[in-house]
């Protein structure tokens, strides 16, 4: 989490890299990453904040649709949002275009589900959410929404949602920390809701894996604490499919059921903004956010 010096391995099976090595720095602050690119201290900077784009040389800014979403996760097991009607009220109160256009300045699209446009197969397989409850009046109920400032757009997203939910009748308090200071309380059900970003293909490139992790009773990163027998069955059915097309079909059925619970409100499908210095050739733009440098990357 600080730095790493990487030397080329000349016998790499994918071909000899053109760069002799890479010096990697971990910089949590997005503005600092942008400044390092601007001053030439780094050649490549990942996940640049939207607010910094205008101040950078346009030839260094590159964007690509990613499999990452920003979403509002509602705590289904403790507090106000154990009531499905109040979850529906929160979902109906949210204008996702205000997040995509206002917060991300167009470097995102209003979310249409869990799987966005970077996954070109998803749109043609999507069905409407099923089993949604009817929205009920919040009647001034108080909620706390948590998020982290490691990604600077998230606190701004929280402020937009605060205004929208207050207009709908909720009283809203925000809790903003670094992710390292937030995670334990987040997983301990200490908040009514959380705003987070999530890569929907994880490291596996499999659409089902993240559904099992995030939305099943035994999920290891279930920020909504959702435990729904129908959802669990549909995810299990998807896990059992080995044919890629059928696995995608099954994943989309599970998506419809998950959205039907209103345990999560997808907000925006995000674009990656990667800074690559003009002296660099062969930088990699990866929609899965797994790769920045390839064998052909060089100065």
RANOR-V782131 format. One line per field, one symbol per residue. ss: DSSP state (H for helix, E for strand, C for the rest). psi: psi as a letter, one per 40 degrees, with the letter a starting at -180 (. if undefined). A space follows every 50 residues. Layout:
ss->???
psi->???
//
This chain:
ss->CCEEEEECCCCCCCCCCCCCEEEEECCCCHHHHHHHHHHCCCCEECCCCH HHHHHCCHHHEEEEEEEEEEEEEECCCCCHHHCHHHHHHHHHHCCHHHHH HHHCCCCEEECCCCCCCCCCCCHHHCCCCCCCCCCCCCCCCEEEEEEECC CHHHHHHHHHHHHHHHHHCCEEEEEEECHHHHHHHHHCCCCCEEEEEEEC CCCCCCHHHHHHHHHCCCCCCCCCCCCCHHHHHHHHHHHHCCCHHHHHHH HHHHHHHHHHCCCEEEEEEEEEEEEECCCCEEECCCCCCCCCEEEEEEC
psi->eciihhihheehdeihidieihhhhhhdhdddddddddeedidhhighid eeddeihdeehhiihiehihihhhheehadeehdddddddddehhddddd dddefefiihheadhaedgeeddeehiiiifiihiihdfehhihhiiied hedddddddddddddddeeihhiihhiiddedddddeefeidiihiihhe eaedeheddddddeeideiefgeefhghdddddddddddehdhddddddd ddddddddddefdighdihiihhhhhieehifihhhdefehdhadehi.
//
